[in-house]
Amino acid sequence: MAKAKDILKNLDERSIDRIVEMGWEDRTPFDAIEAQFGVTESEVIKIMRSEMKESSFRMWRQRVQGRSTKHKAQRDPEMSRFKCNMQRSTGNKIAKR
């Protein structure tokens, strides 16, 4: 089983920041993180543990456990997109209304 420091070696700082950001978002499933960065759910948890304060990690972990929006298999079938429908197809900016 890979340790967080081994996982972090293969990622640049920008990717790590984005993984933490996506992990923190309630509506971004772990499958989306894996599709974009090749990092499994357990590896995301290890990254979050190493990059966050202990109290923040515990709070995040408690919130994420069992959350249907973070696990594709538990998601509502209506929710098939990884991103907000307001988001542009390129980049990561919200489109103007």
N, C-alpha and C positions, 0 to 999 in steps of 0.2 A: 504494500500500500504506500503510495507516494506521500511524502510530507509536504507541508505548505511551502517550505523553502525550495524544494525541488520543482514544484509546480510554478512558483514565482520566477524561477530562473528562465523558464521558457517564454515568459510574457514580459512585454515592456510596460513601463509605468502607466502609460495611457490606457492600455488594455486592462490592467489591474484596476485602475480607477473606474473604468466603464463596467467591469464585472461587478464591483462593489455597488455601483449605482444601480445596475440592473437587478442585482440581488436584493437591494433595499426596496425597490419598487414592488408593490403588492401585485400588480397585474402582469408583470413580466414572468413568464414561466421559466423554470430551470431548463426546459427543452430549448428555449430561445437562446439562452446563454451558451448551451452546449452547441447549438447549430452555428452560432457566430464565432465562438472562441475555442470549441473543442474541449471544454471543461465540464466534467460531470457535476451532478448535484453535490456529491460528497466533497469534490474538490472545491466547489464554490463555498461550501461551509468552511473548509479549511482556510481558504483565502479570507473569508469574512472574519474568521477568528483571529487571524494574524494581522489584519489591517485595521480592526476596530478596537476600541476600548472594551474591556471585559464586560462592563455593565451594558454597553450598547449592543454587544454581541448577544448577551443573554436576552435582552429585550427583543432583538430581531428574531432570534431563534424561537422564542416563545410565540411570537406573532406568526411566524412562517409555518410552524409545525401544523400539518393538517389543513393548511389554507388551500382551498380548491383552485384558486387562481394561479398558484405557484406550481401546481402539478397538473400537467396536461391531461392525464388519465381521469382526474377528478373534475376537470373543467366542464362547464356548461357547453354542450355541442354548438350553441349559437356563437360562442366566443372562439372563433377559429383563427383570428389574426394575432400576431405577436405584437403589433403596434396599434396605436390609436388611429382611427380613421381620419383624424385631423392632421396626422403627420405626413410629411412629403415622402414620396417614394425614394428620394435620394437624400442623403444627409440625415441629420437627427433633429431638425428644427420643426417646430409646429408651424403649419401653414397659416398665413393671414386669413382672417375670415372675411 
